[in-house]
Amino acid sequence: MGRKNETPTGAPRRHASAATFLRAGRIAGALCSILVCAAGALAAQDEDATRGLWDTAFLQKRPAAKTTANRNRQVRYRSVGTPNVRSAKYLAARDSVVGVTVWRLRPSVEADEVRQLVYDAEGEWTPERVSAGSPLQEGERVQITIEVPRAGYLHVFAREMYADKTFGAPYLIFPTTAIRGGDNKMMAGRIVEIPAPEDEPPYYTLRGGRPDYAGELLTVLITDRPLAELSVGRKPLKLPEAQVAAYEKRWGAVVDNLELIGGAGTPMTRSEQVAAEGKQLLTRADSLPQTLYRIRSKPGAPLLLSVSLRVGAGD
């Protein structure tokens, strides 16, 4: 009785269901392939956009090297919390980029090219790169170098940061007449070291005036002409909070961060030291900045960004 009730169309129905399943599987496989290819294409575009910043904006605008050293070197940056890096606007504004390297001073070792003699009976010290946002320790010695792939004038303001998210008074720490005689003009390949190598001491010590000291906030501003309202002297200039706030309101913009892969922990090179002393420009054969900040500003507009030197905790 059971067999008689089985219709002859049962088997074909099962075959149709299997065929449908197989077709669905092939479609799903094809979709997966498309998605994988699309993801790969987006990743390639992202890498192209990232490469465009250091290759076109920095490397190609520096002076050519006299030798072919490092011609085939592998240089890669990674995006750090950067949305929309593949946008047309991102690719178009390749000179709206600022390179910043934070250096932590550590005791020198025999292999170091660069050694700085500190006149406090503590021997020689070598600057090594620090990733943006990496925690620093109170009392550590730091230096900052800044590079811009276009002509302009550099201004750097510093404020103490506190645990309650408030800030101390802003100071103009660059330019000063003590550093290159107050010359703050930038060009491709030129780097500015703060403090200057000839300063005594040639580094900042991260130590605040309050128990809740949390580090330093640096505001970096590049304009197409010097700011006439700033009276540059030999020492850092204390400014009204409203003055720096006005700069931030007028020129502030979204900033994308790119971090040099494999750069953190590497020591300063001889060519970087000589360039920091103002004796030569960096060439295409020389090291690139540790962190690139791409400012989403209008073409030709001033560039403004903030760099946090945090004590005890990262971003």
Secondary structure, DSSP 4 states (H G I P E B T S, - for coil): -HHHHS-TTHHHHHHHHHHHHHHHHHHHHHHHHHHHHHHHHHHHHHHHHHHHIIIIIIITTSPPPSS-TTTT----EEEES-TTTTSHHHHH-TTSEEEEEEEEEEE--TT-S--EE-TTTS-EEEEEEE-TT--B-TT-EEEEEEE-SS-EEEEEEEEEEETTS-B---EEEES-TTTGGG--EE-TT-EEEES-TTSSSSSEE---SSTTEEEEEEEEEEESS--TT----SSPEE--HHHHHHHHHHH---EEEEEETTTTTPBPPHHHHHHHTTSS---TTSPPPSEEEEE---TT--EEEEEEEEBS---
